[in-house]
Amino acid sequence: MINAKHPTKRMRRLRSSSWIRGIVEENSVQINDLIWPVFVIDGKNTCESIASMPGVMRYSVDILVKEVKIAHELGIKAIALFPITSDNKKTADGRESYNSDNLMCRAIKSIKDAAFDIGIITDVALDPYTSHGHDGLVEGGKILNDPTVDILCKQALAQAHAGADIIAPSDMMDGRIGAIRQALDKDSFQDTMILSYAAKYASAFYGPFRDAVKTSGCLSGDKKTYQMNPANSDEALHEVAMDLNEGADMVMVKPAMAYLDIISRVKNEFKVPTFAYQVSGEYAMIRAACDNGWLDYDSAIMESMIGFKRAGADGVLTYFARDIANLLHK
Ligand code: PBG
């Protein structure tokens, strides 16, 4: 029987000083955990700010290479590239997505030419290239699955040819991982990795991203026929199982903060490399509170990171990546 006045077990003993807290610490954040998502735009020597993501920029390719170099010097192991396609190149069928000289491919090549050893993860989905802003082809108000997958394969191949290390399909079409794996293998890209956005939810937290990439069309909440219902978690396990079966090397859960249970279930069930994407709205939220003086920036971003690690994430895509890396160097 524990006597409240004289408990034999006192949990506070192991919190009594910094050194003992350090020794008994169960999880940690490392630079190895960080993946930096970056936005790239056309033009030269251009750097644009994004109203809903203070502190995040869109870079033209020349500046991008310099910024990626800084990330590399900080020890960040990979970046995730997102292009902003100019309006005159957007079409209903998103054909710019597989133009071998599109902005994405030029960005990949320029970073590869600069030859620093950093992984390049490329987004596969049609939304940056379509006039309607959807991730797939639209006919009669419906998103067509299989015809979209054919285009995604071409897009993935264009990116692989340009030098992408990891192809990351974020479109949520059924069967795309298997189709892309086959297309890559057929073209001798057996070594190109696939990171599947396996459990991607139809989330309100993507709002600022759609600003950042200047998504066309009016999309409020309207990706629900392909992205997952936030109410579901068993379904995430099915998605992950299928993508692994089809050849995904790594899987992702997205968004992150409101989906820690999903990260945890996926990691526990499959024990494969599992990534979390702390998305634009999560960035905007924390950033806005910090800019107003309502939260402390350094501790808030580190606490969000340790939460993802505790849940079981092996890596995190976060717009805070360079700031976290800087903090870890302190
Ligand atoms: C689209 C895509 C989205 C994000 C990454 N890829 C937005 C969407 O599905 O509408 C969101 C990332 C973020 O919010 O930071 N294929």
Boltz pocket constraint, residues with backbone or C-beta under 6 A from the ligand:
constraints:
  - pocket:
      binder: B
      contacts: [[A, 123], [A, 124], [A, 125], [A, 126], [A, 127], [A, 135], [A, 170], [A, 171], [A, 205], [A, 206], [A, 207], [A, 208], [A, 209], [A, 210], [A, 223], [A, 278], [A, 279], [A, 280], [A, 281]]
      max_distance: 6.0
